[in-house]
Amino acid sequence: MSLRYEKVKKSPTVFLRLFGVTPHQFEKIIKEVAPLWDREVLGAYKRPGRDFKLSLEDMVLLLLVYYRSYVS
């Protein structure tokens, strides 16, 4: 099963159940995280190599799934 942001955002109820936030809340999170990501990660590593395979949105989705399923 592929959990790509572009695919999952089409169904808000499934999105809320899987990730614990609404698509609108997720968009707000991405708006706040994207400049920090660009500055701290992409701007800090000026070296040749592979690009990230996942988009920033997909990485944040994986983080939210991890936090939802993490058992303390």
C-alpha positions as CSV (number, residue, x, y, z in Angstrom):
1,M,0.0,0.0,0.0
2,S,1.4,3.4,-1.0
3,L,0.7,6.2,1.4
4,R,1.6,9.2,-0.7
5,Y,0.3,12.6,0.4
6,E,-1.2,13.3,-3.0
7,K,-3.2,10.1,-2.8
8,V,-4.4,10.3,0.8
9,K,-5.4,14.0,0.9
10,K,-8.4,13.2,-1.3
11,S,-10.2,11.5,1.6
12,P,-10.3,13.7,4.7
13,T,-11.9,11.1,6.9
14,V,-9.3,8.5,6.1
15,F,-6.6,11.2,6.5
16,L,-7.8,12.1,10.0
17,R,-8.0,8.4,11.1
18,L,-4.6,7.6,9.9
19,F,-2.6,10.6,10.9
20,G,-4.6,12.3,13.7
21,V,-4.8,15.7,12.0
22,T,-7.1,17.1,9.3
23,P,-5.7,17.9,5.9
24,H,-6.1,21.6,6.7
25,Q,-4.1,21.2,9.9
26,F,-1.5,19.3,7.9
27,E,-1.2,22.1,5.4
28,K,-0.5,24.5,8.3
29,I,2.2,22.2,9.6
30,I,3.9,22.0,6.2
31,K,3.8,25.7,5.8
32,E,5.7,26.1,9.1
33,V,8.1,23.3,8.6
34,A,9.0,23.9,4.9
35,P,11.2,27.1,5.5
36,L,13.0,25.4,8.4
37,W,13.6,22.3,6.3
38,D,15.0,24.4,3.4
39,R,17.3,26.3,5.7
40,E,18.5,23.7,8.1
41,V,18.6,20.6,6.0
42,L,18.8,21.5,2.4
43,G,20.9,24.6,2.9
44,A,23.3,23.0,5.3
45,Y,24.3,20.1,3.1
46,K,26.0,21.4,0.0
47,R,27.5,18.2,-1.2
48,P,26.9,15.8,-4.1
49,G,24.9,12.7,-3.6
50,R,21.4,11.4,-3.9
51,D,18.4,13.5,-3.4
52,F,15.7,12.6,-1.0
53,K,13.4,10.0,-2.4
54,L,10.3,11.2,-0.4
55,S,8.9,14.6,-0.5
56,L,8.7,16.7,2.7
57,E,5.0,16.0,2.9
58,D,5.5,12.3,2.8
59,M,8.3,12.4,5.4
60,V,6.0,14.3,7.8
61,L,3.2,11.8,7.1
62,L,5.6,9.0,8.1
63,L,6.5,10.9,11.3
64,L,2.8,11.3,12.2
65,V,2.1,7.6,11.6
66,Y,5.0,6.7,13.8
67,Y,3.8,9.1,16.6
68,R,0.3,7.6,16.4
69,S,1.5,4.0,16.6
70,Y,4.4,4.6,19.1
71,V,3.8,2.7,22.3
72,S,5.4,4.2,25.3
